[in-house]
Amino acid sequence: MPWKFISPFRQAIPAAASSGAIGAAPTAAKQHEPSAPPDEVVFIARQPIFDAHETVLGFELLFRKSGLVPEMAPNSIGDAASLLVNTLNRFGVSQALGDKTGFLQLGDSALDSDLVELLPKDRVVLEYPSDYLKGAVQEARCASLKNQGFQLARVCRPGETDLTNLKHTAGMIIYDLASQTLQDIIRLDRAVKPQNVQRLVRNVNSRSDFEGCKAFGFELYQGNFFAHAETLSMNRLDPARARIMEIFNLVINRADVDEIEAAFKHDVALCYSLLCYINSVGIGLQYKTSSIRDAVMLLGYDFLWRWLSLLIFAGVDLTAAQRVLLNTAIIRGRLTELLGQMKLSNNDGNALFLVGIFSLLDVLLGIPLEEVAQKLNLPDEVSAALRAREGRYATYLELALAFETNNFSRAERLCRELEIDLSAASQAHVAAIEWAGILAK
């Protein structure tokens, strides 16, 4: 399990000020510009792109201005290119992508703008629609960008019949199961495969879709097939994880330190993990401790239950795709916490962290959420939000999901309902993505 439980957990998360500032790691906060005016709020959303082994190679990045649904995305040369360049400059490539490649959707003529050439050519794939190629001028523009080192991807439109000579204008073709059948894609692909270009299939939203596409040797896949319940083979809680949950319950209910210490001592491996952590360089103690009791007291209740909540996932035999799902759960946890702190107390923010991070437990562990919730003995409001999407915490989770699923109009509506500044919420989303990336390093 690669997650590092290091300094970000120990940093204070201040409540948001009325100006729209958000609580984030100090290093992240310095890199974020002040909140933009409401009419300049930009949403960022991303979806992972996998290879056939379910290893994440990149993220599809979507940038939308407030008030625009995806179907009304900027399509003029200046608007589209300016939105991409300015947004990446504001948020930073590393915050949005980590060490992965970004796939950017451009409008019909956005490739014509010189602004596009300001993008980091080694970090992005520029997607353009087939309709862009109207003649020799557009073909020459694609060839010029390719010669400069940019990666270009041509998006195949429904009903398209001619995909010859792709390699002169793109190094990748993108198919879409939402508008094309697999049979149509395979028929088109007969002319594409010999051209030695990569082939990406979008909207692969079920395991059967993924297996069907993989049988024909496509290189890249985009979709949320790994997040559905069909991937579950319901398991029973193993003894080690049950022990972690038992200690989690003691800590979150602020049991006596003696009782927590005794529970730790029933599991040698868990004691070892705790002492390794408390004595790690990231903690910064001036002396080493060999006492479970001292470790518990030094960390404190609030940090300890966070550490345990992530440790519940440790050691799970996750696929590469499910590791992305774990990253998603951590982003949810951080984002719901930051959103809650804008209007609620720090204790509510702590509870919202649990709502977000445990919202995918059933998919990740292969155990029904009802059973997990009972084992964890979660606070009533947390349990209600997880089990039935009810109670005051549920709306914060729904707002986090709106950002996650690119539903920007819903995000705006929920921000109004919660009386949260839209710009601050958008920045909180980026801060949560960056924070989860720190843990994954």
ABEGO torsion letter per residue (X at the ends): XABBBBAAAABBBBBBBAAGBBBBBAAAAAABBBBBBAAABBBBBBBBBBBAAGBBABBBBBBBBBGBBAAABBABAAAAAAAAAAAAAAAEAAAAAEABBBBBBBBAAAAABAAAAABBAAABBBBBBAAABABAAAAAAAAAAAAAGBBBBBBBBBGBABABGAAAABABBBBBAAABBAAAAAAAAAAAAAAGBBBBBBGBABAAAAAAAAAAGBABBBEAAAABAAABBBBBBBAAAAAAAAAAAAAAAGBBAAAAAAAAAABAAAAAAAAAAAABAAAGBABBBABAAAAAAAAEAAAAAAAAAAAAABGBBBBAAAAAAAAAAAAAAAAAAAAAAAABBAAAAAAAAAAAAAAAAAAAAGBBAAAAAAAAGBBAAAAAAAAAGBEAAAAAAAAAAAAAAGBAAAAAAAAAAAGBBAAAAAAAAAAAAAAAAAAAX
